[in-house]
Amino acid sequence: MSGRIGQAISNMLAVAYRQTLVLRHDRGFLLSVGFQPVVLLLLYGLGISFKPANVSWAVLDRAQSAASRRLIEDVQTTDYFQPPRHVASYAEARTLLRRGAVTGVLVIPQDFARDLERGRPQVQLLLDGTDPITAARVGGIVSQVATTFDTGRAPPRREGMVPIARAAGPIDVRQRFWFNPTLLDRTFFLAGLLGMLLTNLCLSSSSLGIVGERESGTFEQTLSLPITTLEIVLGKLIPLVVVGYVLLIFTTLACGLGFGLWPQGSWIGLLVVTLPFMLASLAIGVLVSALARTSAQAVFITVFFILPSFVLSGVMLPFELMPPAVRLLGVVLPLRWYQIALRRLVTRGAGFTDIIVPGLALLAIFAGLLAVIRWRLKPRLA
């Protein structure tokens, strides 16, 4: 009995030694294993933060007085905000909020200076509630500025500020959250759920296509057909696009029937902008399949790509809170632009014209990926 156990252990060690030699010479695998923890460590250690930064905001200043300008300056000097955009009406403010161009709009009434002298000044703060975390913290910062307004102290600086809830002070800040009045977290996550599901579907289904056929030997049969590289790639993507639309319909109905979250904007716009997103995501999978030498490498690269894309795109955490350099990394990700379009359509009630920019960005990414795929596969097809 002990002899059999010893022989089994010896056999397993021999196989393990052989597999170790194989992995040792697999440079792609070793590079991926070493690169992944470094990227995720930097991303989670330096790139992700819930502290507001570079917040875009607008001001509807109907008072046009020295006191109103000083209030705007006090908010600006907290260093959390970008220079404000000045609007002339509520309609313009709502348009900016619907497009996601600003996080909040500070409305200063016409009688602000007089009310300040009488001791009961009020201002209104319109906030984009589609991102509950950012909306609550921005509201807390503005409210804290209001508590120190006209107290003879220097304007509050970033080091000494901790975002808090509304507090009573010289100025009563009336907060109003649009698109998500109750600040439900599930609204934020469900609005981006479709993008996450489609990303998983597209990358996992297309990343094993070419490399799998190459390993099984059927890829040469495809090369013998009288068709071009792009025709081969696009032909492989069409069935997956149909599956993606089935997933879109199912997810939309599940969110609507299960949680009452129906798209508030253009349904046609949702169907249209989903097409370039799926094509771009599928193209990433095809590129991974063309670059990988084995199916194991393709799977590892795909898994490594999915998690950072969820974080950098803003589908799990608001990308506005990330450092500028980290935010720029997400610009090349299809999910970044698709989640922008999704939040505009699902929660903000945007129309077709409001998603033109994300749609064009997705088309540009898809075209760039097709060019790279064509270049990568051209020597193989020759």
Buried (B, 14 or more C-beta within 10 A) or exposed (E): EEEEEEEEEEEEEEEEEEEEEEEEEBEBBEEBEEEBEEEBEEBEEEBBEEEBBBBBBBBBBBBEBEBBBEBBEBBBBBEBBEEBBEBEEEEBBBBBBBBBEBBBBBBBBEBBBEBBEEEEBBBBBBBBBBBBBBBBBBBBBBBBBBBBBBEEEEBBEEEEBEBEEBEEBBBBBEBBBBBBEEBBEEBBEBBBBBBBBBBBBBBBBBBBBBBBBBEEEEBEEBBEEEEEBEEBBBEBBEEBBEBBBEBBEEBBEEBEEEEEBEBBBBEEBBEBBBBBBBBBBBBBBBBBBBBBBBBBBBBBBBBBBBBBBBBBBBBBBBBBBBBEEBBEBBEBBBBBBBBBBBBBBBBBBBBBEBBBEBBEBBBBBBEEBBEBBBEBBEEEEE
